Amino acid sequence: MPTFDQLPCPVLVTDRGGVVQSVNQSLLDLVGGVKGSWLTKPMDLMFPMASRIFLQTHVWPMLLRESRVREIRLQILGDAGTRVPVFVNCQETTLDANDRFTWVFFVTIERSRYEQELLEARQRAETMSADLAKSERFIRTVADAMPSMIAYWDTQLQCHFANKTYEDWFGRTRQEMMGLPISTLLGASLYEKNLPYIQGALAGEPQEFERAILRPDGSVGYALANYIPDINSNGSIQGFFALETNISRLREADAAIRLSASVFEATMEGILVTDTAAMIISVNPAFTALTGYTSEEVVGQNARILKSGRHDATFFGAMFQQLQATKLWKGEVWNNRKDGSIYLERLSISAICNEAGEVSRYVGVCADVTQQWDKEQLVLHMALHDGLTGLPNRSLLMERVGQLIALSTREPRHIALLFLDLDGFKLVNDTWGHEFGDRVLKAVSTRLLGLLRPSDTVARLGGDEFVILLNNPESRDNVAMIASRVIEEVNAPMSFDGKTAHVGTSIGIAFFTKEVTSPDDLLKNADDAMYEAKAAGKNTYRFSD
């Protein structure tokens, strides 16, 4: 019994996720590297993109459903980066309670050699006089059971043998095939196209080519043909074997896969494909441009490699609940690039199911919307903040007052509003100009912010009017102390470009009480109290009650 490495054809063993568990020497000779470098790597790395997509969308679903696949035509990446055409067979087995998948690859040329050896065995069997009839029946049974078309033509191009698959393809009976000239079978046009390959086979050179054939029922089929010379012991050509495989469905699948691969490669949106455990199987160039990660860096990694930390477990739990329920999730996610920068992406995740309705893959399509989000945030900021000082404007102030009033209905809290109007500001504007006045307003804003807690709010209503919202101050005396400090701070001189300005402030203070029913009422009470402070001589404060 030959060992694993002595098997003549490339063999690969993977787990259910396509991760390499073992390879034999014949496969290493084909794809390069050493056994240790391939173990635990995704088998997808052995294939070009089109074959990789075909594996994920066609081969794996069929394999997981039927536990085996036969005669699948793919390309594998050779050691030098060449694309080698192969036929793939795979069988699911169980080892130590773990699912294993054994992949056997036949390089096209080698496969033709194996089939040639089978047909040569038939020829040898026919020449054995004692068991001629028995061997004929045996070879006929074997040949008829093969999915490939098999025929034999002598040097006069007359048919000596055709299996049932060959007969059915061309719509001929066995009796009609015997002695039939190949030109009659193929027709003048197809015969002329095949003649160079026929001549090559009769010259002793194996031929391989693809051909579209008009079948008797009017349909067009596609075949992969191998013409193999029949050379006797003295080196003379006696004829050739025609081995043909119906690749009509594969051609259709190839066209679909090439189109899918082109779209996958060319789309401007990033695409990643994962298994059900979120292990990345494939990404497109747009994904690399978006994240900075190459395919080699992320294939085999969990998609959490992109995690930014801005979303909690509840967010992702809700995402996967929706995926399970509807097979689709759309939304915006903060992710992390390779260089550590965080970006916002618009993400759509689709669950791909096999024919049994079971989810086998997830496909994510994403686009960077960080700049759009930044613009929206800027517009929102401008709508809710004062253009000169950057402080909240009246709209944002009233929103925050409303929030505090709503909180006070659930838990006891004090809410105080201080309405400030600058004293002497008109004289500053008239004396030094509006640009100088703007600098004074900015300085007052900075001073006010420096006096308060992060939970408090300083807003500018316009002109020289400011409002301070105190969130749950300790007491009435504490609010009075804050008002005194504000007056003292605003009164301090302000110098710009050698010019010094002096302004003061009158402050009206109002508390939220049961009699106050809205933010507007609270603001009006503070405004009225401010005018009382003005009437009392300015640069002082008054309570509304």
Helices and strands as residue ranges (DSSP letters): G 4-6, E 11-14, E 20-23, H 25-31, H 35-38, G 43-46, H 49-54, I 55-59, H 60-66, E 68-77, E 83-95, E 98-107, H 108-127, H 132-145, E 149-154, E 159-162, H 164-170, H 174-177, H 182-186, H 188-202, E 207-214, E 220-231, E 237-246, H 248-266, E 270-274, E 280-283, H 285-291, H 295-298, G 303-306, H 313-326, E 328-336, E 342-353, E 359-368, H 370-384, H 394-408, E 415-423, H 425-432, H 434-451, E 457-462, E 465-471, H 476-491, E 494-496, E 499-501, E 504-511, H 519-535, E 541-543
